[in-house]
Amino acid sequence: MRLPMLLLRWTGIAVWIGLLILPFAGLRQAVLIAAVIALGGLLWSATIWVSASSRMQALTAETARRIRPPEAGWRSFRPTVPQRQAFFVLLLLLLMILPLGMNNYIMDVLTLAGIYVVLALGLNIVVGMAGLLDLGYISFYAIGAYSYALLSTKLGVSFWIALPLGGMAAAAFGIALGVITLRLRGDYLAIVTLGFIQIVNLVLKNWDSVTNGPNGILNIGRPAIGSFVFSQPIHFYYLILGLALLTVLAVNRLNRSRIGRAWIAIREDEVAAQAMGVDTTRMKISAFALGAVWAGLAGVFFAGKFAFVSPESFTFFESVIVLSMVVLGGMGSIPGVILGALIVVILPEVLREFASYRMLIFGVALVLMMIFRPQGIIGNPRRRLELRPEDEDAIMRRRTGV
Amino acid sequence: MLLQQIVNGLALGAVYALIALGYTMVYGVLELINFAHGEIYMIGAYLGILLLTFFTAVGLTQHHLVLSLFLVFVGAALYCAGYGLTLERVAYRPLRHANRLSPLISAIGMSIFLQNYVMLAQGSTDKVFPHLLPSEPVAVLGVPISLLQIFIILTSIFLMIGLSLFVKKTRLGKAMRATAQDKRMAGLVGIDINKVIAITFVIGSILASAAGVMVAIYYGLVNFFIGYVAGIKAFTAAVLGGIGNIPGAMAGGFILGLVESLGAGYLSSEYKDVFAFLILIVVLILRPSGLLGEKASEKV
């Protein structure tokens, strides 16, 4: 496009957006935002324009790439198994010595990041691998946390016994929700799970005799081994490190198992998977259950760490936060999801002054990721090799012109 | 008491029905749950209050109440139509050929974005406006009904009749039905799919804006999170009636409003939000195609 056209186009967009936000943001901010959009858009188009001038070269390079895929370069670097193992051992050692000499604040942030790594890896099973959009994932986290809170304050059950019980309780709810919803068309699932988190939150808020309503449950017992009680941030850091490690190992094995392949088959094409003999209903329910377990475990840890639970921690927004970790990092990619969780937890801590813009940015990030990079920051390598429905669609569109 | 609850339920149901129409129409043409639709309704409610405040400040409401109310409806409708159009263009059109999950996630992102944008721009506290219309109930056949409730029910019915006529009688309505049946074939016979989809969003947004303005006038206050719960409930209404089915969404809205109002009156007001979700789950298990929907098999 020519420069005057670009100018016209971006001014138009800026004026449109400015008008839309005018009654909400006021004149001054609307003008400011419109100006930012106009300038940003022009710069963006200008860079594309400049790169388009070297389009011929790009085309030649593209042809060359198609004929002979590049063998060298970091992109095609595929580490061997021992290299991978060495890398993981080094990473683990680093994570283990990391807390020495750190202050408690950093410990707490890292612990929180650990909780979200476990949650995001669990949700990754449901959303990333099986392709089921579960918006009520945090309800399983709530069930784990409240299981331990109640077991500890009412019955005096220890953390270590409550940990598997919380995981099982969450899995049981996962199975129940799965049985109810999974015979349905895919999109309904999102809204039913959204309703489910709402129901769980309302019950936690209103069932005063058991959950103590909005005030939550206080004085939950801390985890202890013999006479050693987990009380310092560093203790919880090592505990969540262990839990996160367990999650990574388990999810990784699941991913490479027959079940994992069945999930991916369902995600890619449910009808085809069924035709190939995958018991889709059972596999989807198992995805729900095996995803929920991790939320349950994380919930028990959460209750043990903070010794306090209240309904505020378990809302739809928490679900969205965990979902944005999975989407940001890369659906179905384990290192991606871990990176996503770390970014989403640590970045707002670093950028404190933008704290109130956090959810706004997550919302935009979800939209932008879907449009520009649906595979996430670290895409799943296996996924790149799969046939996508859009390929078929593109072929069809080329043929029919629609 | 019973009749009173029924009237309350009908007024509430009229609002749900108006929002549900937007869900059902978009689902009809795109097979997409437009999660951000509840936010359009919320924006409509905010605009209702903002415009009323503005008109009061310039002194229009004191002298010409009916005119200013009309202007509020038109203004909110224009703005919400603009939001609906932009939403479709930015968040959904680029993803029309992507896999099933992408537009859903994009829709949730948009919903979160709009909520937080309104919260940041307008503050997280309730936005209040003094009651404009007399809220004292008048006795109709011995049942106390407020004028506002009558207004809400009548306006909704008027809009619904208008929509039905539009979809059934006009060329554009016909194009919309064709697009809902099969996008590719509709394109082949010369229908401008992009235009039809954009118009679907515009109509849905206008209906939601009317619902929002009426709720704003009825309660005299709005908050940035009202779109979330209203959105889920309206979606429930759409599913109840059979998603993609326009008369179904209207019926579903009224039924849901009645159930909620009666449930809150006779069972428990704390759990009134739970009823809607329980209905949703029960309907999805027993009759996933809804009350008026036809049994559709998954397109392969």
Interface residues (C-beta under 8 A of the other chain):
Chain A: W16 I17 L19 L20 I21 P23 F24 A25 G26 Q29 V127 G131 L133 L135 I180 T181 R183 L184 R185 G186 D187 Y188 A190 I191 V192 L194 G195 F196 Q198 I199 L202 V203 N206 V271 F316 F317 V320 L323 S324 V327 M331 S356 Y357 M359 L360 F362 G363 V364 A365 L366 V367 M369 M370 I371 P374 R388 P389 E390 D393 A394 M396 R397 T400 V402
Chain B: E31 L32 I33 F35 Y46 L47 L50 L51 Y79 G82 Y83 T86 V90 A91 P94 L95 H97 A98 N99 R100 L101 S102 P103 L104 I105 S106 I108 G109 M110 S111 I112 F113 L114 Q115 N116 Y117 V118 L120 A121 Q122 K183 R184 G187 L188 I193 Y228 V229 I232 F235 T236 V239 E270 Y271 D273 V274 A276 F277 L278 L280 I281 L284 I285 P288 E298 V300
